[in-house]
Amino acid sequence: MAGMDAQTRFRVVLVCAGVPAHLGQQGAADITEEFSHREWHENVRCNWDGSSLILQAENDYDEDGKALMDEFSDAISACISEPFDGDITVRSISRLG
């Protein structure tokens, strides 16, 4: 990105609400594993808090969280076979450097 320091990194935290409770724990584990293949994101973890999936990741390009949001949506579709009406929102974005 033009004008961004090469060392700038972002920590993005996303929340997906509306996940059926019986799918949350395994879905979080599967999504974390799925992101292990997406090496452009670091320190990725997906957790289930009992009502929502929470994804946290770091990268050097996603200052608005939209790229991670798109990938989170894809991972949810790939990892949770039962359809549901969920909504992904940005919880926070932190500039790390």
OpenMM code with the backbone's topology and positions (N, CA, C; nanometers):
from openmm import Vec3, app, unit

residues = "MET ALA GLY MET ASP ALA GLN THR ARG PHE ARG VAL VAL LEU VAL CYS ALA GLY VAL PRO ALA HIS LEU GLY GLN GLN GLY ALA ALA ASP ILE THR GLU GLU PHE SER HIS ARG GLU TRP HIS GLU ASN VAL ARG CYS ASN TRP ASP GLY SER SER LEU ILE LEU GLN ALA GLU ASN ASP TYR ASP GLU ASP GLY LYS ALA LEU MET ASP GLU PHE SER ASP ALA ILE SER ALA CYS ILE SER GLU PRO PHE ASP GLY ASP ILE THR VAL ARG SER ILE SER ARG LEU GLY".split()
positions = [
    Vec3(0.0839, -0.1179, 0.0000),
    Vec3(0.0000, 0.0000, 0.0000),
    Vec3(0.0883, 0.1242, 0.0000),
    Vec3(0.0544, 0.2159, -0.0812),
    Vec3(0.1322, 0.3372, -0.0942),
    Vec3(0.1354, 0.4134, 0.0366),
    Vec3(0.2562, 0.4546, 0.0753),
    Vec3(0.2708, 0.5370, 0.1932),
    Vec3(0.2725, 0.4610, 0.3244),
    Vec3(0.2547, 0.3282, 0.3226),
    Vec3(0.2581, 0.2521, 0.4473),
    Vec3(0.3976, 0.2015, 0.4725),
    Vec3(0.4405, 0.2135, 0.5947),
    Vec3(0.5688, 0.1633, 0.6367),
    Vec3(0.5704, 0.0120, 0.6173),
    Vec3(0.6833, -0.0415, 0.5722),
    Vec3(0.6942, -0.1854, 0.5473),
    Vec3(0.6745, -0.2661, 0.6746),
    Vec3(0.6937, -0.2055, 0.7918),
    Vec3(0.6793, -0.2759, 0.9180),
    Vec3(0.5379, -0.2676, 0.9768),
    Vec3(0.4503, -0.1914, 0.9145),
    Vec3(0.3155, -0.1772, 0.9684),
    Vec3(0.2422, -0.3098, 0.9631),
    Vec3(0.1849, -0.3474, 1.0768),
    Vec3(0.1061, -0.4693, 1.0852),
    Vec3(-0.0260, -0.4360, 1.1528),
    Vec3(-0.1241, -0.5180, 1.1247),
    Vec3(-0.2575, -0.4980, 1.1800),
    Vec3(-0.3038, -0.6251, 1.2493),
    Vec3(-0.3674, -0.6101, 1.3643),
    Vec3(-0.4349, -0.7209, 1.4308),
    Vec3(-0.5840, -0.6955, 1.4132),
    Vec3(-0.6492, -0.7867, 1.3447),
    Vec3(-0.7911, -0.7739, 1.3138),
    Vec3(-0.8679, -0.8788, 1.3937),
    Vec3(-0.9740, -0.8362, 1.4599),
    Vec3(-1.0599, -0.9280, 1.5343),
    Vec3(-1.2004, -0.9173, 1.4751),
    Vec3(-1.2518, -1.0310, 1.4295),
    Vec3(-1.3846, -1.0386, 1.3692),
    Vec3(-1.4747, -1.1278, 1.4533),
    Vec3(-1.6041, -1.1020, 1.4459),
    Vec3(-1.7029, -1.1814, 1.5185),
    Vec3(-1.8089, -1.2287, 1.4198),
    Vec3(-1.8421, -1.3565, 1.4269),
    Vec3(-1.9534, -1.4112, 1.3488),
    Vec3(-2.0601, -1.4568, 1.4472),
    Vec3(-2.1702, -1.3839, 1.4504),
    Vec3(-2.2842, -1.4177, 1.5353),
    Vec3(-2.3826, -1.5009, 1.4547),
    Vec3(-2.4678, -1.5731, 1.5235),
    Vec3(-2.5720, -1.6511, 1.4578),
    Vec3(-2.5348, -1.7948, 1.4304),
    Vec3(-2.4170, -1.8375, 1.4759),
    Vec3(-2.3737, -1.9756, 1.4555),
    Vec3(-2.4513, -2.0652, 1.5526),
    Vec3(-2.5094, -2.1737, 1.5045),
    Vec3(-2.5786, -2.2651, 1.5963),
    Vec3(-2.4821, -2.3179, 1.7028),
    Vec3(-2.5263, -2.3201, 1.8266),
    Vec3(-2.4393, -2.3560, 1.9393),
    Vec3(-2.3724, -2.4927, 1.9218),
    Vec3(-2.4436, -2.5880, 1.8663),
    Vec3(-2.3870, -2.7223, 1.8534),
    Vec3(-2.2768, -2.7308, 1.7472),
    Vec3(-2.2572, -2.6258, 1.6698),
    Vec3(-2.1543, -2.6250, 1.5660),
    Vec3(-2.0340, -2.5374, 1.6025),
    Vec3(-2.0464, -2.4588, 1.7070),
    Vec3(-1.9465, -2.3571, 1.7360),
    Vec3(-1.8086, -2.4070, 1.7723),
    Vec3(-1.7984, -2.4968, 1.8683),
    Vec3(-1.6682, -2.5420, 1.9175),
    Vec3(-1.5873, -2.6098, 1.8073),
    Vec3(-1.6489, -2.7053, 1.7381),
    Vec3(-1.5782, -2.7752, 1.6307),
    Vec3(-1.5521, -2.6808, 1.5139),
    Vec3(-1.6464, -2.5931, 1.4855),
    Vec3(-1.6262, -2.4956, 1.3785),
    Vec3(-1.5048, -2.4078, 1.4042),
    Vec3(-1.4880, -2.3627, 1.5277),
    Vec3(-1.3729, -2.2788, 1.5632),
    Vec3(-1.2418, -2.3537, 1.5406),
    Vec3(-1.2377, -2.4807, 1.5831),
    Vec3(-1.1167, -2.5616, 1.5645),
    Vec3(-1.0873, -2.5816, 1.4160),
    Vec3(-1.1894, -2.6112, 1.3384),
    Vec3(-1.1711, -2.6344, 1.1948),
    Vec3(-1.1276, -2.5067, 1.1227),
    Vec3(-1.1826, -2.3934, 1.1612),
    Vec3(-1.1464, -2.2657, 1.0985),
    Vec3(-1.0026, -2.2291, 1.1326),
    Vec3(-0.9614, -2.2514, 1.2581),
    Vec3(-0.8216, -2.2260, 1.2941),
    Vec3(-0.7294, -2.3114, 1.2081),
    Vec3(-0.7632, -2.4374, 1.1902),
    Vec3(-0.6814, -2.5259, 1.1062),
    Vec3(-0.6810, -2.4788, 0.9614),
    Vec3(-0.7964, -2.4380, 0.9113),
    Vec3(-0.8064, -2.3886, 0.7734),
    Vec3(-0.7129, -2.2701, 0.7510),
    Vec3(-0.7055, -2.1805, 0.8472),
    Vec3(-0.6202, -2.0630, 0.8316),
    Vec3(-0.4714, -2.0959, 0.8425),
    Vec3(-0.4365, -2.2140, 0.8914),
    Vec3(-0.2954, -2.2522, 0.8953),
    Vec3(-0.2387, -2.2665, 0.7541),
    Vec3(-0.3251, -2.2806, 0.6556),
    Vec3(-0.2833, -2.2908, 0.5160),
    Vec3(-0.2792, -2.1543, 0.4474),
    Vec3(-0.3191, -2.0526, 0.5148),
    Vec3(-0.3229, -1.9160, 0.4598),
    Vec3(-0.2094, -1.8379, 0.5258),
    Vec3(-0.0894, -1.8614, 0.4753),
    Vec3(0.0316, -1.8141, 0.5404),
    Vec3(0.0492, -1.6626, 0.5388),
    Vec3(-0.0338, -1.5914, 0.4670),
    Vec3(-0.0258, -1.4455, 0.4648),
    Vec3(-0.0878, -1.3844, 0.5908),
    Vec3(-0.1541, -1.4677, 0.6707),
    Vec3(-0.2045, -1.4257, 0.8019),
    Vec3(-0.1192, -1.4951, 0.9080),
    Vec3(-0.0909, -1.4251, 1.0169),
    Vec3(-0.0119, -1.4824, 1.1252),
    Vec3(-0.0894, -1.4743, 1.2561),
    Vec3(-0.0466, -1.5570, 1.3515),
    Vec3(-0.1064, -1.5590, 1.4854),
    Vec3(-0.2590, -1.5689, 1.4785),
    Vec3(-0.3050, -1.6591, 1.3936),
    Vec3(-0.4486, -1.6759, 1.3715),
    Vec3(-0.5064, -1.7708, 1.4748),
    Vec3(-0.6189, -1.7322, 1.5294),
    Vec3(-0.6942, -1.8244, 1.6136),
    Vec3(-0.8423, -1.7901, 1.6031),
    Vec3(-0.9203, -1.8947, 1.6059),
    Vec3(-1.0646, -1.8794, 1.6063),
    Vec3(-1.1152, -1.9470, 1.7322),
    Vec3(-1.1962, -1.8751, 1.8071),
    Vec3(-1.2510, -1.9265, 1.9322),
    Vec3(-1.4034, -1.9201, 1.9281),
    Vec3(-1.4632, -2.0058, 2.0074),
    Vec3(-1.6076, -2.0086, 2.0264),
    Vec3(-1.6345, -1.9573, 2.1669),
    Vec3(-1.7143, -1.8529, 2.1805),
    Vec3(-1.7412, -1.7968, 2.3134),
    Vec3(-1.8763, -1.8409, 2.3698),
    Vec3(-1.9377, -1.9372, 2.3043),
    Vec3(-2.0675, -1.9860, 2.3487),
    Vec3(-2.1827, -1.9322, 2.2669),
    Vec3(-2.1577, -1.8230, 2.1936),
    Vec3(-2.2624, -1.7673, 2.1081),
    Vec3(-2.2097, -1.7145, 1.9744),
    Vec3(-2.0787, -1.6937, 1.9642),
    Vec3(-2.0192, -1.6383, 1.8415),
    Vec3(-1.8820, -1.6993, 1.8166),
    Vec3(-1.8447, -1.7020, 1.6894),
    Vec3(-1.7079, -1.7344, 1.6521),
    Vec3(-1.6287, -1.6048, 1.6525),
    Vec3(-1.5099, -1.6072, 1.7111),
    Vec3(-1.4250, -1.4889, 1.7160),
    Vec3(-1.2922, -1.5249, 1.6506),
    Vec3(-1.2602, -1.4557, 1.5428),
    Vec3(-1.1372, -1.4796, 1.4677),
    Vec3(-1.0430, -1.3629, 1.4891),
    Vec3(-0.9192, -1.3944, 1.5222),
    Vec3(-0.8157, -1.2925, 1.5345),
    Vec3(-0.7001, -1.3315, 1.4452),
    Vec3(-0.6463, -1.2363, 1.3701),
    Vec3(-0.5325, -1.2620, 1.2828),
    Vec3(-0.4520, -1.1343, 1.2658),
    Vec3(-0.3259, -1.1515, 1.2279),
    Vec3(-0.2387, -1.0381, 1.2006),
    Vec3(-0.1867, -1.0484, 1.0581),
    Vec3(-0.1757, -0.9329, 0.9939),
    Vec3(-0.1162, -0.9264, 0.8611),
    Vec3(-0.0626, -0.7858, 0.8385),
    Vec3(-0.0067, -0.7632, 0.7211),
    Vec3(0.0545, -0.6337, 0.6944),
    Vec3(-0.0191, -0.5536, 0.5869),
    Vec3(-0.1440, -0.5879, 0.5609),
    Vec3(-0.2128, -0.5199, 0.4512),
    Vec3(-0.3607, -0.4885, 0.4758),
    Vec3(-0.4209, -0.5413, 0.5773),
    Vec3(-0.5671, -0.5365, 0.5895),
    Vec3(-0.6111, -0.4329, 0.6930),
    Vec3(-0.5883, -0.3061, 0.6624),
    Vec3(-0.6151, -0.2013, 0.7606),
    Vec3(-0.7629, -0.1792, 0.7896),
    Vec3(-0.8533, -0.2315, 0.7047),
    Vec3(-0.9964, -0.2159, 0.7315),
    Vec3(-1.0664, -0.3487, 0.7649),
    Vec3(-0.9927, -0.4589, 0.7608),
    Vec3(-1.0472, -0.5890, 0.7970),
    Vec3(-1.1297, -0.6567, 0.6899),
    Vec3(-1.1482, -0.5927, 0.5765),
    Vec3(-1.2370, -0.6494, 0.4738),
    Vec3(-1.1808, -0.7751, 0.4085),
    Vec3(-1.0504, -0.7805, 0.3876),
    Vec3(-0.9917, -0.9000, 0.3266),
    Vec3(-1.0076, -1.0198, 0.4198),
    Vec3(-0.9784, -1.0004, 0.5480),
    Vec3(-0.9938, -1.1097, 0.6444),
    Vec3(-1.1404, -1.1493, 0.6574),
    Vec3(-1.2287, -1.0522, 0.6521),
    Vec3(-1.3715, -1.0813, 0.6619),
    Vec3(-1.4154, -1.1723, 0.5473),
    Vec3(-1.3672, -1.1458, 0.4278),
    Vec3(-1.4010, -1.2277, 0.3120),
    Vec3(-1.3479, -1.3701, 0.3303),
    Vec3(-1.2247, -1.3810, 0.3787),
    Vec3(-1.1669, -1.5136, 0.3996),
    Vec3(-1.2348, -1.5879, 0.5146),
    Vec3(-1.2742, -1.5164, 0.6186),
    Vec3(-1.3465, -1.5776, 0.7303),
    Vec3(-1.4784, -1.6359, 0.6804),
    Vec3(-1.5485, -1.5602, 0.5978),
    Vec3(-1.6746, -1.6078, 0.5410),
    Vec3(-1.6525, -1.7356, 0.4604),
    Vec3(-1.5476, -1.7366, 0.3778),
    Vec3(-1.5163, -1.8563, 0.2991),
    Vec3(-1.4846, -1.9751, 0.3893),
    Vec3(-1.4070, -1.9503, 0.4950),
    Vec3(-1.3683, -2.0581, 0.5864),
    Vec3(-1.4896, -2.1127, 0.6608),
    Vec3(-1.5790, -2.0255, 0.7009),
    Vec3(-1.7013, -2.0706, 0.7679),
    Vec3(-1.7809, -2.1608, 0.6738),
    Vec3(-1.7950, -2.1192, 0.5496),
    Vec3(-1.8684, -2.1998, 0.4517),
    Vec3(-1.8033, -2.3360, 0.4295),
    Vec3(-1.6699, -2.3382, 0.4304),
    Vec3(-1.5978, -2.4632, 0.4067),
    Vec3(-1.5982, -2.5540, 0.5291),
    Vec3(-1.5990, -2.4963, 0.6481),
    Vec3(-1.5802, -2.5740, 0.7709),
    Vec3(-1.7090, -2.6089, 0.8450),
    Vec3(-1.8152, -2.5356, 0.8188),
    Vec3(-1.9423, -2.5617, 0.8866),
    Vec3(-2.0445, -2.5984, 0.7790),
    Vec3(-2.0780, -2.7270, 0.7744),
    Vec3(-2.1604, -2.7764, 0.6633),
    Vec3(-2.3074, -2.7399, 0.6757),
    Vec3(-2.3543, -2.7170, 0.7967),
    Vec3(-2.4957, -2.6838, 0.8162),
    Vec3(-2.5174, -2.5351, 0.7889),
    Vec3(-2.6074, -2.5012, 0.6971),
    Vec3(-2.6305, -2.3592, 0.6681),
    Vec3(-2.6947, -2.2866, 0.7867),
    Vec3(-2.6597, -2.1598, 0.8004),
    Vec3(-2.7190, -2.0754, 0.9042),
    Vec3(-2.7087, -1.9303, 0.8597),
    Vec3(-2.7907, -1.8465, 0.9180),
    Vec3(-2.7859, -1.7032, 0.8902),
    Vec3(-2.6976, -1.6374, 0.9942),
    Vec3(-2.5770, -1.6040, 0.9543),
    Vec3(-2.4820, -1.5402, 1.0446),
    Vec3(-2.4430, -1.4039, 0.9922),
    Vec3(-2.3819, -1.3279, 1.0788),
    Vec3(-2.3394, -1.1938, 1.0432),
    Vec3(-2.1990, -1.1730, 1.0960),
    Vec3(-2.1052, -1.1337, 1.0080),
    Vec3(-1.9675, -1.1090, 1.0477),
    Vec3(-1.9477, -0.9584, 1.0626),
    Vec3(-1.8915, -0.9192, 1.1751),
    Vec3(-1.8613, -0.7783, 1.2003),
    Vec3(-1.7173, -0.7651, 1.2491),
    Vec3(-1.6640, -0.6446, 1.2341),
    Vec3(-1.5309, -0.6136, 1.2847),
    Vec3(-1.5454, -0.5727, 1.4311),
    Vec3(-1.4756, -0.6436, 1.5181),
    Vec3(-1.4742, -0.6057, 1.6597),
    Vec3(-1.3670, -0.5005, 1.6842),
    Vec3(-1.2485, -0.5216, 1.6243),
    Vec3(-1.1415, -0.4244, 1.6421),
    Vec3(-1.0325, -0.4430, 1.5384),
    Vec3(-0.9607, -0.3341, 1.5154),
    Vec3(-0.8415, -0.3361, 1.4310),
    Vec3(-0.7362, -0.2548, 1.5041),
    Vec3(-0.6210, -0.3152, 1.5270),
    Vec3(-0.5124, -0.2480, 1.5966),
    Vec3(-0.3916, -0.2396, 1.5053),
    Vec3(-0.3312, -0.1243, 1.5015),
    Vec3(-0.2054, -0.1070, 1.4282),
    Vec3(-0.0944, -0.1499, 1.5226),
    Vec3(-0.0127, -0.2460, 1.4777),
    Vec3(0.0900, -0.3025, 1.5638),
    Vec3(0.2266, -0.2374, 1.5458),
    Vec3(0.2523, -0.1795, 1.4329),
    Vec3(0.3840, -0.1197, 1.4131),
    Vec3(0.3877, -0.0304, 1.2949),
] * unit.nanometer
topology = app.Topology()
chain = topology.addChain("A")
for resn in residues:
    res = topology.addResidue(resn, chain)
    for name in ("N", "CA", "C"):
        topology.addAtom(name, app.Element.getBySymbol(name[0]), res)
